[in-house]
């Protein structure tokens, strides 16, 4: 057995070497630690597209950037640049295209056409609609009959024109004498029903007359015109007929039990267009309106005295 030897004494040289070794080991350990990685420089070109992200499921809520939200809120509604101009109407809550037509004295289909609207159910509150024709519109109802053409004479191309006889002169002059009446002329009004007036005109509440009667009583066209609406799509009016008489006047016949006409049908003064009823009303009655340029007027001031 070898005798124990005493450790070598720690000389200053050995102490310096040991200290250097400890510092080296510490440095190597620090470099290997993941929490002290050196920064990585991104040298990709600026035009490189970002990595695609995983698709978002339908139930995942997404936050919208404030800028995008502001852009959506500031998006103008169709026709907003025309708000307040004559001949334009701003859609209010509860409006439908039929009501817009009634309030402005126009065929709702014409309004849809003037504004390029394919689906009349898709109008928005605040949207601005043109409610007058962009140009003199040939579709404005003109209910006056068209005069028959004059007599047409046939002859060979090389034959001289014949001199009109006294008998033929009135025939040729007849069409010129039968010129159609002005589209703004006052219609020849008549009462649309035979019953008594139970509710007078009020331009705020009723906007027309309530005429009493029995279910099934006839409802007549108050003047010549063209049907621009026949249906039950206007709340508060029930089964409704709207007749446009010319560029100025239209009439409305509400709460009917049966409609006997359809849209775009020409009707004559005194023609039966509906049967009286109580649709969307508390009792059997005819609600009758006359509108001038879309504004309700008192029918009793225009209808003949009884």
Protein Blocks (a to p, Z undefined) as FASTA:
>chain_A
ZZddddddddfklmmmmmmmmmmmmmmmmmmpmklcccdddfbdfklccdddddddfklc
cdddfklmmmmmmpccehklmgoiahiacddehiafklmmmmnopafklmmmmnopablm
lccehiacdfbdfbdcfkbccfbdcddddddddddfklccddddfklmmmmmmmmmmgcc
dfkbccddddfbfbdcfbdcdfklnopacddddehiacddfbdcddfbdcjkbghklpad
dddfblmbccddehiabdcbdehiacdehiafbdcdfehiabdcddddddeehiacdfkl
mmccZZ
